[in-house]
Amino acid sequence: MEYVIIWLISVIVSIIILYLVIKTAIDNSTMGKNIQAIKQILEQGNSRIDNKETQQNILNNDKHIVCPSCGDKIDESSLVCPRCSLIFTER
């Protein structure tokens, strides 16, 4: 019985150590840094949408919209953003 408890504890400790090693490797990898950079760019892009120009266009009933991806001003009837190629699925 003691061997089973010791074995279970060693398995749990091994899994925790393995998890921490893999998490550290992913966080420090180039792909992990690229994903973080993309996340920051997307968050900044979303904040550009809330600017005063966009709000003014909505109030003026302007026939242009702002692309949620790149912030470019595009025609309301466009289905694809000419700058970033984002495809609009709904209006």
TILOGU-449812 format. One record per residue: residue in three letters; x, y, z of N, C-alpha, C in turn. Coordinates in pm, whole numbers. Atoms other than C-alpha are relative to their C-alpha. Example, Ala and Ser with C-alpha at 12.3 -4.5 7.8 and 13.67 -1.06 7.14 Angstrom:
2
['ALA', [89, -119, 0], [1230, -450, 780], [90, 120, 0]]
['SER', [-82, -119, -6], [1367, -106, 714], [-77, 109, 73]]
//
This chain:
91
['MET', [81, -120, 0], [0, 0, 0], [86, 126, 0]]
['GLU', [-89, -116, -5], [284, 239, 79], [62, 28, -136]]
['TYR', [-60, -17, 132], [435, 177, -265], [-96, 68, -97]]
['VAL', [100, -60, 88], [113, 274, -437], [-11, 150, 28]]
['ILE', [8, -141, -36], [93, 603, -249], [124, 74, -46]]
['ILE', [-126, -61, 46], [458, 682, -320], [-1, 11, -154]]
['TRP', [5, -2, 148], [404, 591, -688], [-95, 110, -49]]
['LEU', [95, -103, 39], [95, 816, -713], [55, 141, 21]]
['ILE', [-59, -130, -27], [274, 1109, -553], [109, 32, -103]]
['SER', [-106, -25, 99], [572, 1068, -787], [-57, 26, -140]]
['VAL', [65, -23, 130], [340, 1050, -1091], [-58, 142, -5]]
['ILE', [58, -134, -5], [158, 1367, -985], [109, 107, -8]]
['VAL', [-111, -95, 3], [484, 1552, -922], [63, 3, -139]]
['SER', [-57, 6, 135], [620, 1433, -1259], [-88, 72, -101]]
['ILE', [93, -68, 93], [308, 1556, -1442], [6, 151, 20]]
['ILE', [-9, -143, -28], [329, 1895, -1272], [130, 58, -56]]
['ILE', [-129, -46, 53], [697, 1931, -1362], [-3, 3, -152]]
['LEU', [10, 6, 146], [630, 1825, -1721], [-87, 115, -52]]
['TYR', [87, -110, 39], [345, 2077, -1748], [75, 132, 5]]
['LEU', [-73, -126, -15], [564, 2360, -1619], [110, 15, -105]]
['VAL', [-105, -5, 102], [848, 2271, -1857], [-60, 32, -137]]
['ILE', [63, -24, 131], [616, 2261, -2159], [-56, 141, -8]]
['LYS', [55, -135, -2], [441, 2584, -2059], [109, 104, -16]]
['THR', [-113, -93, 12], [774, 2763, -2021], [57, -2, -141]]
['ALA', [-53, 10, 136], [895, 2633, -2357], [-92, 69, -99]]
['ILE', [95, -64, 92], [578, 2751, -2531], [1, 151, 18]]
['ASP', [1, -144, -26], [578, 3093, -2363], [126, 68, -54]]
['ASN', [-126, -59, 46], [942, 3151, -2461], [29, -27, -147]]
['SER', [-25, 33, 140], [908, 3019, -2816], [-34, 119, -91]]
['THR', [28, -104, 98], [894, 3235, -3126], [-148, 4, -32]]
['MET', [142, 5, 30], [542, 3117, -3201], [-81, 63, 113]]
['GLY', [70, -60, -114], [429, 3212, -2851], [11, 151, 1]]
['LYS', [-19, -145, 8], [578, 3560, -2891], [-81, 59, -115]]
['ASN', [79, -48, 114], [413, 3595, -3232], [-148, 5, 33]]
['ILE', [141, 3, -40], [76, 3496, -3088], [-31, 117, 93]]
['GLN', [19, -113, -90], [115, 3754, -2812], [-1, 132, -77]]
['ALA', [-4, -122, 82], [206, 4021, -3071], [-128, 16, -79]]
['ILE', [125, -5, 76], [-98, 3933, -3283], [-115, 39, 93]]
['LYS', [105, -33, -96], [-319, 3950, -2975], [2, 149, 33]]
['GLN', [-11, -142, -31], [-187, 4298, -2891], [-45, 86, -118]]
['ILE', [41, -74, 119], [-238, 4417, -3250], [-151, 0, -14]]
['LEU', [146, 9, 10], [-596, 4292, -3252], [-68, 84, 107]]
['GLU', [58, -81, -106], [-667, 4458, -2919], [12, 149, -32]]
['GLN', [-17, -140, 40], [-525, 4788, -3048], [-92, 34, -115]]
['GLY', [88, -23, 114], [-725, 4752, -3369], [-143, 22, 44]]
['ASN', [136, -16, -51], [-1047, 4716, -3175], [-19, 135, 67]]
['SER', [12, -129, -65], [-974, 5033, -2981], [-7, 113, -102]]
['ARG', [8, -102, 105], [-933, 5227, -3308], [-143, 19, -49]]
['ILE', [137, -6, 49], [-1293, 5151, -3395], [-82, 96, 83]]
['ASP', [78, -83, -91], [-1418, 5349, -3097], [39, 148, -7]]
['ASN', [-44, -139, 7], [-1268, 5677, -3217], [-115, 94, -36]]
['LYS', [106, -98, 23], [-1465, 5999, -3265], [-44, 5, -146]]
['GLU', [37, -3, 142], [-1454, 5982, -3646], [-106, -105, -30]]
['THR', [97, 107, 22], [-1640, 5653, -3644], [-134, 37, 60]]
['GLN', [124, -40, -65], [-1896, 5784, -3399], [-69, 111, -79]]
['GLN', [57, -109, 79], [-1943, 6097, -3612], [-61, -54, -129]]
['ASN', [54, 60, 122], [-1993, 5885, -3926], [-134, -68, 27]]
['ILE', [126, 64, -36], [-2265, 5689, -3750], [-109, 104, 19]]
['LEU', [99, -105, -22], [-2438, 6009, -3643], [-41, 66, -131]]
['ASN', [29, -64, 128], [-2414, 6155, -3994], [-62, -96, -101]]
['ASN', [53, 102, 89], [-2549, 5833, -4146], [88, -14, -124]]
['ASP', [-98, 13, 107], [-2232, 5806, -4357], [-12, -139, -63]]
['LYS', [10, 128, 71], [-2233, 5530, -4620], [131, -77, 4]]
['HIS', [-126, 72, -18], [-1891, 5414, -4505], [0, -66, 136]]
['ILE', [-19, 67, -128], [-1799, 5171, -4232], [150, -13, 24]]
['VAL', [-140, 20, -36], [-1474, 5106, -4053], [25, -149, 16]]
['CYS', [-36, 141, -9], [-1310, 4767, -4095], [42, -33, 143]]
['PRO', [-37, 34, -137], [-1288, 4598, -3753], [140, -57, 11]]
['SER', [-133, 58, -4], [-956, 4441, -3849], [110, 105, -13]]
['CYS', [-109, -94, 27], [-746, 4725, -3991], [-38, 145, 28]]
['GLY', [41, -136, -28], [-955, 5036, -3916], [-17, 87, -123]]
['ASP', [12, -75, 124], [-972, 5140, -4282], [-146, 33, -27]]
['LYS', [135, -43, 34], [-1277, 5332, -4402], [-36, -61, -136]]
['ILE', [40, 66, 124], [-1463, 5130, -4667], [-148, 26, -28]]
['ASP', [139, -19, 41], [-1788, 5153, -4861], [-90, -101, 70]]
['GLU', [93, 85, -74], [-2089, 5010, -4679], [-42, -124, -79]]
['SER', [45, 113, 80], [-2176, 4782, -4972], [110, -103, -27]]
['SER', [-111, 93, 23], [-1832, 4615, -4982], [-16, -126, 83]]
['LEU', [3, 127, -72], [-1814, 4250, -4886], [138, -40, 50]]
['VAL', [-138, 30, -36], [-1433, 4246, -4856], [74, 131, 20]]
['CYS', [-81, -118, -23], [-1198, 4503, -4707], [115, 2, -101]]
['PRO', [-107, -5, 99], [-958, 4618, -4983], [139, 7, 62]]
['ARG', [-131, -13, -64], [-678, 4684, -4734], [51, -130, 61]]
['CYS', [-45, 120, -74], [-668, 4368, -4520], [-68, -130, -48]]
['SER', [70, 115, 59], [-899, 4134, -4721], [-92, -71, 99]]
['LEU', [96, 60, -93], [-1132, 4073, -4427], [-133, -15, -71]]
['ILE', [128, 28, 65], [-1453, 3913, -4552], [-111, 25, 102]]
['PHE', [112, -32, -87], [-1772, 4054, -4401], [-111, -102, -24]]
['THR', [103, 103, 13], [-2033, 3788, -4331], [-138, 55, 30]]
['GLU', [130, -56, -31], [-2310, 4007, -4191], [13, 150, 15]]
['ARG', [5, -147, -10], [-2412, 4372, -4183], [-92, 39, 112]]
//
